[in-house]
Amino acid sequence: MNGDDLRARLAQGTPVLMPGVWDALSARLVAQAGFDTAFVSGFCVSGTRLGVPDFGYLTQTEMAETGARISTSSPELMVLIDADTGYGSALNVMRTVALYESAGAVGLFLEDQVWPKKCGHMAGKQVVPRDEWLSKLRSAVESRTHLHITARTDARAAVDLADAIDRAKAAADVGVDALFVEAPQSMAELEQIARELAPLGLPLVANMIEKGQTPLLTPGELHDLGYSLIAAPLSLLFAATKAMRDVLAVLHHDGTTRDNLPMLVPFDEFGGIVDLDGHYAREAQYR
């Protein structure tokens, strides 16, 4: 898979919904559920790998390594990886691009926050000067072999919506593949972003975070507004966290899950998820 596969998929005219993933298992579940695209979310990787919030603690190599494990485990998925701010200057962005392409990614998101960054739906964000961000985007575009580059601006919260839209328009001139104004706060703002940016002819990105800043809409509703690349970055993480917490409460109270087995995936079913039979067959082949 490469960036051209994603471009072709977007050209079909139907919205692309990409759940957020953070490891090989979550990616396998996404693929087995019938999705063709997944997003390696920095929020998810920070929470699961480090146990800390999305506050800029992750490095480019940690994200690239995570992306490589995911791409290897689920080669049928188109994998986009969160690149945060590129992890340094425009030269560091070039290395990020090279690492992500080597990891098997089809695309990345590159934002304009001050480092260390914060989750796009958290308070306290700041953005770098516009030209600094544009130089990073230009280095990404000019150094890539195939990557699909999404220009993400967080200026809606840090400055105002007008500045965010102006930044997105400037990014379009650099040669990026998609535009992403993060964290619009109403339907009216979603509509305004699409009205002003859709004429540029690039796919628009929407980020659907449960209890976040932006209204939750379906892919069809967003597509009608003008958005075609839609992230659901935290749905799996929030669901998995709740499931683990619920079963831990049972274990803590009862000391066993014997009377609550429907809360769990059965042993044999989990074996199917990770292709246990396939590994038995390979073991036998080389015995």
Buried (B, 14 or more C-beta within 10 A) or exposed (E): BBBEBBBEBBEEEEBBBBBBBBBBBBBBBBBEEEBBBBBBBBBBBBBBBEEEEBBBBBEBEBBBBBBBBBBEBBEEBBBBBBBBBBBBEBEBBBBBBBBBBEBBBBBBBBBBBBEEBBBBBBEEBBBBEBEBBBBBBBBBBEBBEBBBBBBBBBBBBBBEBEBBBBBBBBBBEBBBBBBBBBBBBEEEBBEBBBEBBBEEEBBBBBBBBEEBBBBEBEBEBBBEBBBBBBBBBBBBBBEBEEEEEEBEEBEEEEEEEEEBEEEEEEEEEEBEEEEEEEEEEEEEEEE
